[in-house]
Amino acid sequence: MTEESFVRELERRADHAFDGTHGTPITFEAVRSKAHGIRRRRRTAAAGAVAAAVAVAILVPTVWGGSDRPGSEGIDPATTTTGHGAVLHDRTLTLSDGTTVPLDVDDAEVQQLGVLTDGRIIVPTNQPNRLRVFGPAGELRAEYSIGTTLIRMSPTNDAVAWMEGDGSVMVLSSDSPEPVELGTVEAQDPSYPLIDAVVDSQHVLVGDGNTTTTEVTPDGVRPLTTSEPLRVTDVSPDGDLWAVQYADDADPQFGCAGLYEPMAARIVARSCETANLTFSPEGQHLLGARGDNAMIGDAAVFDLDLGVVGRWESADRGDVLKSVKWLDAEHLLVVETNWKDSSWALTRVDLTWSDRAVLDTVENGGNPEMMNEFPLSE
């Protein structure tokens, strides 16, 4: 399948990365006051959120996680990292503790990146379709040919999975120097198999772009049976819950989101107010985001009942988010941009979106439809 076909498949997914390269500036949807259709019987957590907008400000001398260790020389390859909260800018990766790592990679080529718990850095690029594995100090250790530039990290970032051109599911684990082939998923025209989620290093979920259809384990490749057609967007750290997306007339464009219990084979919470849910590192909150044309028009934090506990709203017609990811259990990293004046800001916010710190800014940056000035780790 050609790269153009791959891109079309990825566009259909409304993926939580929001890193496509097509279309025209986003038309915003109003964010309604709270989620509806919620059915959940588990734990709840509380937070609130207020609006955040792009700010062009002087660089705040703070690091993501509070460390003041300078440079890459202090990196111990044996040190375990959380994998969350890494930011690439100007060929330098800043980890969540503030440590910086030089990377010989063009930022403009990067759509996704991941950091394994052993410190290795995973960077797929599309010129050509290659996956590069860098060591904790930034040295290139390996390169692999891949079918698409889509990667998926496990919930605890101890494994990363990708698809080769022949449909082979490859998994690289923190405890292994080389990737292993978990199984091969045959393409069913007109779709191409894509990895939806990694439950763990031995269990990968694969779909056709609309529905998660297949699970791949060392025991083989077999159809995934669920209570209804759905696409898995993330897995909780303990594996007990899957975040899912499913078609629904309530939102013809994005469908609705839910929380699915695989052991009970049922959706236990639903909301048609969001899409592309991802779990916080400790699994007590979820982040949802919707958008078009490689930009995010609305984003919200949810509790485990899928009740809205905080949201982002644009303060201006030009303000959008390029990406937003979990930094830790209490904070998000947000890439804000204004497509009118091409200003960018990397910010750290708490769950209320009120404790907001500007970490870096770019004036006269690139077109957010085409690139990201601050690619964030998965």
URRA-V702509 format. One line per field, one symbol per residue. ss: DSSP state (H for helix, E for strand, - for the rest). burial: 1 if it has 24 or more other C-alpha atoms within 12 Angstrom, else 0. A space follows every 50 residues. Layout:
ss=???
burial=???
This chain:
ss=--HHHHHHHHHH-------------------------------------- ------------------------------------EEE--EEE-----E EE----HHHE--EEE-----EEEEEE--EEEEEE-----EEEEEE----- EEEE----EEEEE----EEEEEE------EEEEE---------EEEEEEE --EEEEE----EEEEEE--EEEE-------EEEEE------EEEEE--HH H----EEEEEE----EEEEEE------EE------EEEEEEE--EEEEEE EE-----EEEEE------EEEEEEEEEE--EEEEEEEE----EEEEEEEE -----EEEEEEE------------EEE-
burial=00000110111111111111100011010010001001000000101111 11111100000111100000010010000011111111110111111111 11111111111111111111111111001111111111000001111111 11111111111111101111111100001111111110001111111111 11111111111111111000100101001111111110111111111000 00011111111100011111111111111111111111111111111111 11111111111111000111111111111111111111100111111111 1110011111111010111111111111
